Amino acid sequence: MVWKKVGEKNEIPEGKGKKFIVDGKHVAVFNQDGYHGLDSICVHQDGSLAPGKLDGDIVECPLHFWHYNIKTGELLDYIKGVKLQTYKVEVKSDGLYVDV
């Protein structure tokens, strides 16, 4: 995997997420007790998870209220065994980076 700069430090407020397109991948980065990245697209109907409501480590898809763990990518309801790809996120001196 390769580290790619996606934004500036402090670009994502605590408790919020933001979608980035990195090498053609839609990645949601959340600032919740550190930074966490996962595929931004909900498996239900392709809604973006980035603007979803956070409750601890859980993000709720704003379209139909499916819930994912932002650290593991695991879907917590409806379908067992579904996991979104997760990505390491780091804050470096010159910005926010995702390992894709």
N, C-alpha and C positions, 0 to 999 in steps of 0.2 A: 504494500500500500504506500501511498505518497501523501505527504502533508501539503495541503492547499490552503492558501489564505482566502478566507471568505468574508471577513469584515474587520471592523476596528474594535479595539478593546472597549468594553462598557457599552457596546452597541445594543445589546439585548438586556433590558431591565430584569432585575431579580423577579422570578416568578412568571416570566414570559418566554415565548418562543418566537423564532423567526425562520422563514424558509429561505434556503439558498440553493442555487443550481450549480453543482460542482461536477464538471466533466459529464454533463448530461444527466446526472442523478439529482433527484429532488430530495434534499436533506433538511430536516427540521433540527434546529439547534435550540435547546432549552437551557435557561439559566436558573437552575433549581438545585441549591446545595452543590454548586459547581456546574460545569457545562456538560451536556449530554446530547449526543446526536443520534438520529435514527431516520430511516426512510420517512419522508413527509407524507406519503400517500396512504390513506386508509384502505384496507383491502375490501371494504364494503362497496363503496361507490366512488372511489378515487378522490375523496375530499382531502384537503390539506390539513394535517394535524397541527401545523405550526401556530395557528391562531387559537387552538383549543385551550380550554380551561384546565389549569393545573391544580391538582390536589395532592400535595406531596410528590411522590414519584410517578403519579398517574396523570396522563393527559386524556381528555375527553374529546373525541372528534366532534367538531361543531355541527356537522351535518345530521348525524343520526345517533350520536351519543355512545359510540363504541369506545372502549377504554383500553389504553396501552400503557405498559410500564416503560418509562423513558430510559431506564438504565438497561433493561434486558430486551426491549422490543416486543415482549410477549403481549398478545391479545388476551384480555382478562375475561371476556364474556363472549357468548354466542358460539364460537368455534374453538375447539380444543387443539392445541399443538401449533397454532399460528404465531409466527414471530417475524417482526420486521427486522431488517438489517440494522445493526447499530454501528456507530462510528465513534472513534476516539476524538475528543475535542481538547485543544490546548490554547491557553492564552500565552502568547509570546510578547516580547517587548514591542513588536511592531504590529500586532493585531491578533485576530482570532483565526485559528487553523483547524481544519478537519482532515483526518486521515482517511482518504478514499482509495 
